[in-house]
Amino acid sequence: MNMRIHLTVFAAFASAALFAQEKRPATVESTPVSRIETRNKNLDRGILGDHWWANRLVSRHNEIEKARGKVVDLVLLGDSIMHFWEQRHPDSWKKLTENRTVLNLGYAGDRTQHVLWRINNGELDGYKAKCVVLMIGTNNNSFTNSNPENVAVAIEDIVEKIRQHQPEAKIVLHPIFPRGSSPRSRHAEARVRNDKTNELLKKFAERDGKIVWMDFSDKLVDDTGWVPNSIMSDEIHPTSLGYDIWMETLEPVLTGSLNVAPMRP
């Protein structure tokens, strides 16, 4: 592990209580709670034992170092919904990556504030991304006191940060994926907050005019409007079938993103 990674890990532990230093307006959810001490053997293992989040941080920075000075076809920016594609569904992941370079910057449990911290601390630096796919916010809305407007504003802020760090990248913005198998699901209330956030994000994308707004929620739900077990067995994370649907939906945009310059104001 090189000096850059040593310093990154040291900084992550040293700032565990604060985690993010940049002050933002109160309407933007940007005050993370560190999960450095979280132990979960089902998540990333590495040189820091069961401290999976720190291991994830190290592994992602190692991947960024490998990409330094190079072009990356696709960057995935988000939470466990992206993280688990690579970690738990290798066959689907192989299909996504076999013809392109992909950098997965999804972290389980992450919220908008964590993504902002990661961008501010170098995860979009040192390489040139052709396309950045963003989907974040469901973990914010898992909390009953979450404000969908704040979540939407934070996602707008993330889009601006992506543009600052990767000005030539095409940005694909997904609405937060549907969750919950029925109105009686424990996910039902969070689903309502997600839907409210998505309404605001769609309006933002329309105003912006440069984002690729990609909503394929109708392919993730059944006739009742809720997610079936075949698509999300735990009601929130896609199965291999769900990831394949995602990949097939992305494919035309990703193919075009390799040759088409981003729209300018």
C-alpha positions in Angstrom: 0.0 0.0 0.0 1.6 3.3 -1.1 2.0 6.5 0.9 -1.1 8.0 -0.6 -3.2 5.1 0.7 -1.5 5.2 4.1 -2.4 8.9 4.4 -5.9 8.3 3.2 -6.6 5.6 5.8 -4.9 7.6 8.5 -7.1 10.6 7.6 -10.2 8.4 7.6 -9.6 7.1 11.1 -8.4 10.5 12.4 -11.6 12.2 11.2 -14.0 9.4 12.1 -16.1 11.6 14.3 -16.2 14.5 11.9 -15.8 12.6 8.6 -16.6 15.7 6.4 -14.9 19.0 6.8 -16.6 21.2 4.3 -19.6 23.3 5.6 -22.7 23.3 3.4 -26.1 24.9 3.7 -28.4 23.2 6.2 -30.8 22.2 3.3 -28.1 19.9 1.9 -27.6 16.7 3.8 -23.8 16.7 4.1 -23.0 15.8 7.7 -22.0 12.1 7.5 -21.8 9.7 10.4 -18.6 7.6 10.2 -19.0 3.9 9.9 -15.3 3.1 10.2 -15.9 0.9 13.3 -18.8 -1.0 11.7 -17.9 -4.7 11.5 -19.7 -7.0 9.0 -18.0 -10.1 7.8 -20.4 -10.3 4.8 -18.9 -7.1 3.4 -15.5 -6.2 2.2 -12.6 -8.0 3.9 -9.0 -6.7 3.7 -5.9 -5.5 5.5 -8.0 -3.9 8.2 -9.8 -7.1 9.1 -13.6 -6.7 9.6 -13.6 -2.9 9.3 -15.3 -3.3 6.0 -15.8 0.4 5.2 -12.1 1.2 5.7 -11.3 -1.8 3.5 -13.6 -0.5 0.9 -12.0 2.9 1.0 -8.5 1.3 0.5 -9.6 -1.0 -2.3 -11.3 1.8 -4.2 -8.2 4.1 -3.9 -6.1 1.2 -5.1 -8.4 0.9 -8.2 -8.1 4.7 -8.7 -4.4 4.4 -8.6 -4.5 1.7 -11.3 -6.6 4.1 -13.4 -4.4 7.1 -12.8 -3.7 9.0 -16.0 -6.0 6.6 -18.0 -9.5 6.7 -19.4 -12.3 4.9 -17.6 -15.3 4.0 -19.6 -17.8 3.9 -16.8 -17.9 5.0 -13.1 -20.6 3.9 -10.8 -21.3 6.3 -7.9 -23.7 5.3 -5.2 -24.5 2.9 -2.3 -24.9 -0.8 -1.7 -27.1 -1.2 -4.8 -24.0 -0.5 -6.8 -21.5 -2.0 -4.4 -23.2 -5.4 -4.4 -23.4 -5.7 -8.2 -19.6 -6.3 -8.2 -19.4 -8.2 -4.9 -22.4 -10.5 -5.0 -23.3 -11.0 -8.7 -20.1 -11.9 -10.5 -21.7 -13.3 -13.6 -23.8 -10.1 -14.2 -20.8 -8.0 -13.3 -18.6 -9.8 -15.8 -21.2 -9.1 -18.6 -21.1 -5.4 -17.7 -17.3 -5.1 -17.6 -16.1 -7.5 -20.3 -16.0 -4.9 -23.0 -15.2 -1.7 -21.0 -13.3 -0.5 -18.0 -15.6 0.1 -15.0 -14.8 1.7 -11.6 -17.4 0.8 -9.0 -17.6 3.5 -6.3 -20.6 2.1 -4.6 -20.3 1.7 -0.8 -22.9 -0.2 1.3 -24.9 2.1 3.6 -23.7 5.3 2.0 -26.0 8.4 1.8 -25.6 11.6 -0.1 -23.3 13.1 2.4 -20.9 10.2 2.2 -20.7 10.5 -1.6 -20.0 14.2 -1.3 -17.2 13.5 1.2 -15.7 10.9 -1.1 -15.8 13.2 -4.2 -14.2 16.0 -2.1 -11.5 13.6 -1.1 -10.3 12.4 -4.5 -12.5 9.6 -5.8 -13.2 11.3 -9.1 -9.6 12.6 -9.5 -6.6 11.3 -11.4 -8.4 9.7 -14.4 -10.8 10.7 -17.2 -14.3 9.2 -17.0 -16.3 8.9 -20.1 -19.6 8.2 -18.3 -20.6 8.6 -14.6 -23.7 6.8 -13.4 -25.2 8.2 -10.2 -27.9 6.7 -8.0 -28.1 7.6 -4.3 -30.5 8.5 -1.6 -32.4 5.5 -0.5 -30.4 5.2 2.7 -31.2 8.9 3.5 -34.9 8.1 3.1 -34.6 5.0 5.3 -34.8 7.4 8.2 -38.3 8.6 9.2 -37.0 12.2 9.7 -35.5 12.4 6.2 -36.7 15.3 4.1 -37.0 14.3 0.4 -36.3 17.9 -0.6 -33.0 17.9 1.2 -32.1 14.6 -0.4 -32.9 16.0 -3.8 -30.8 19.2 -3.2 -27.9 17.1 -2.0 -28.1 15.0 -5.2 -28.1 18.2 -7.3 -25.0 19.1 -5.4 -23.4 15.8 -6.2 -24.1 16.3 -9.9 -22.3 19.7 -9.7 -19.4 18.1 -8.0 -19.1 15.5 -10.7 -19.0 18.2 -13.3 -16.3 20.0 -11.5 -14.1 16.9 -11.2 -15.0 15.2 -14.5 -16.1 18.0 -16.8 -16.1 15.9 -20.0 -18.0 13.0 -18.6 -21.6 12.2 -19.6 -23.7 12.0 -16.4 -26.5 9.4 -16.2 -28.8 10.1 -13.2 -31.2 7.4 -12.1 -34.1 8.0 -9.8 -33.9 6.1 -6.5 -34.9 2.5 -7.3 -38.3 1.3 -6.1 -38.2 -0.7 -2.9 -40.7 -2.9 -1.0 -42.8 -5.8 -2.1 -46.2 -4.4 -1.0 -47.9 -1.6 0.8 -47.5 -3.7 4.0 -43.7 -3.9 3.6 -41.3 -2.4 6.1 -39.9 -0.4 3.2 -43.3 1.2 2.2 -42.8 4.4 4.1 -39.3 4.9 2.7 -40.7 4.2 -0.7 -43.0 7.1 -0.4 -40.0 9.4 0.5 -38.0 8.0 -2.4 -40.9 8.7 -4.8 -41.1 12.3 -3.5 -37.4 12.7 -4.0 -37.6 11.3 -7.5 -40.3 13.8 -8.5 -37.9 16.6 -7.6 -35.0 14.9 -9.4 -36.9 14.6 -12.6 -37.8 18.3 -12.5 -34.1 19.0 -11.8 -33.0 16.9 -14.8 -35.5 18.7 -17.1 -34.3 22.1 -16.0 -30.6 21.1 -16.3 -31.0 19.8 -19.8 -27.6 18.1 -19.9 -28.1 15.1 -17.6 -29.2 11.7 -19.1 -32.2 11.0 -16.9 -32.7 7.3 -17.0 -35.9 6.0 -15.3 -36.6 2.3 -15.8 -38.5 1.8 -12.6 -41.3 0.2 -14.5 -39.0 -2.7 -15.3 -38.3 -3.3 -11.7 -41.9 -3.6 -10.5 -44.8 -5.9 -11.2 -48.4 -5.1 -12.1 -49.0 -4.0 -8.5 -46.3 -1.4 -8.7 -44.1 -3.2 -6.1 -40.9 -5.1 -6.5 -41.2 -8.9 -7.0 -38.9 -11.4 -5.4 -37.3 -12.3 -8.7 -36.1 -8.7 -9.1 -35.2 -7.8 -5.5 -35.3 -10.8 -3.1 -34.7 -8.6 -0.1 -37.0 -5.8 -1.4 -34.2 -3.3 -2.0 -31.2 -4.8 -3.7 -31.4 -6.3 -7.2 -31.0 -10.0 -7.9 -28.8 -11.0 -10.8 -31.9 -10.7 -13.0 -32.4 -7.1 -11.7 -28.8 -6.2 -12.4 -29.1 -7.7 -15.9 -32.2 -5.5 -16.5 -30.2 -2.5 -15.3 -27.2 -3.4 -17.6 -29.5 -3.8 -20.7 -31.1 -0.5 -20.0 -27.7 1.3 -19.7 -26.1 -0.4 -22.7 -27.4 2.0 -25.5 -26.4 5.1 -23.4 -23.0 3.6 -22.5 -22.2 2.7 -26.1 -23.1 6.2 -27.2 -21.2 7.8 -24.4 -18.0 6.4 -25.8 -18.2 8.6 -28.8 -20.7 11.4 -28.0 -19.4 14.6 -26.3 -21.5 15.8 -23.4 -24.1 18.5 -24.1 -23.0 22.1 -23.4 -25.1 24.9 -22.0 
